[in-house]
Amino acid sequence: MDSELQIALIGAGLAAVVLIVGYNKWQERKHRRQAERAFKSEHRDVLLEPRTDGAAADERREPGLGLDESPRRFSEAPVKRSVPEIPNFLDERADCVIRLEAIEALDVHKVWAAQAEQLAGVNKPVRWFGFNDAQNVWQALGPHSAGACHWFCAALQLVDRQGSIGEGDFLRFTGGVQRVADAVMALPPGLPQRADTLRNATELDRFCADVDVQIGVNVVARDGQFEGRAIQQLAERHGLSLANDGCFHALDERGASLFSLGNLEPGLFAPDAMRQIVTQGLTLVIDVPRVSDGRAVFDRMMRIAVNLAEQLGGVVVDDNRAPFGDEAANLIRVQIEQFQGRMAANDIPAGSSLAQRLFAV
């Protein structure tokens, strides 16, 4: 009996504990629901909501008295300008180009003075340009340029008739442009890769050397000598003009030389000395890469050479003093077309502005 009573009492105690725990859990859930209802708000929490795109995202309101409902705009990000392309008259195959950007427009004359100091000693042509924001064009800069620009462009020509740039010229140019940027407070420029630039320069120079051809014919006196005054009169009759290099030149509509007429002997022609000059021969030269229609220019040069020989009492010969006939002329016409065809195939047309720079005299 005692054992049955003990078991009954233990069972009753366990049941009471279970009832107490269950009651406490029920009370806890009840109070939690009451608290949630008490503190729940139907209003949006704008601090926790993500901002949406649009004009409202760029504005904020200051605390105020409600008298002015218009939003107050705080400081905006600076206007981002698009990066202008390089000037059309530059070519990344032939020019090492570096652009400079400034947050505030820089005085053009200040930039020009800085580059003249920092780039002294570079052996190849260097040109500078400023970007005109109002006209949306690049403009070449010089010692008398004025105004202010946000963008500048420096261009080092990689090749001319003296060869390609070397590592020294590359370093002087890139280092000089970097110092110009520091001096005028421009943003640090993006510099080109040294190895790529030098490799491109070498390849371009090799091509230019292969097509760099000048063709000449001579008019020599049969007996005696040619007088300078007669030479000048005939040259001017054919539309040739005497230039500072001591030669007469046939010019195109742009004023560029098509071919030249010079003294076969060492002396140069000069306007105030033509009456005193006598020579045993003349030489006419066409610079093949620098003229657009080489065959037509050669034919014109040959007509003038033949006329000079007839009028002065001479004969047309080659450099070996052998008579220059139709067969030799036809061979030269074919060669001119071949050389200029190669230039056109490499997108450097003979006589173009790029060819004029690469084969500058």
Secondary structure, 3 states (H helix, E strand, C coil): CHHHHHHHHHHHHHHHHHHHHHHHHHHHHHHHHHHHHHHCCCCCCCCCCCCCCCHHHHCECCCCCCCCCCCECCCCCCCCCCCCCCCCCCCCCCEEEEEEEEEEEEEHHHHHHHHHHHCCCCCCCEEEEEEECCCCEEEECCCCCCCEEEEEEEEEECEECCEECCHHHHHHHHHHHHHHHHHHCCCCCCCCCHHHHHHHHHHHHHHHHHHCCEEEEEEEECCCCEEHHHHHHHHHHCCCEECCCCCEEEECCCCCEEEEEEECCCCCCCHHHCCCCEECEEEEEEEHHHCCCHHHHHHHHHHHHHHHHHHHCEEEECCCCCECCHHHHHHHHHHHHHHHHHHHHCCCCCCCHHHHHHCCC
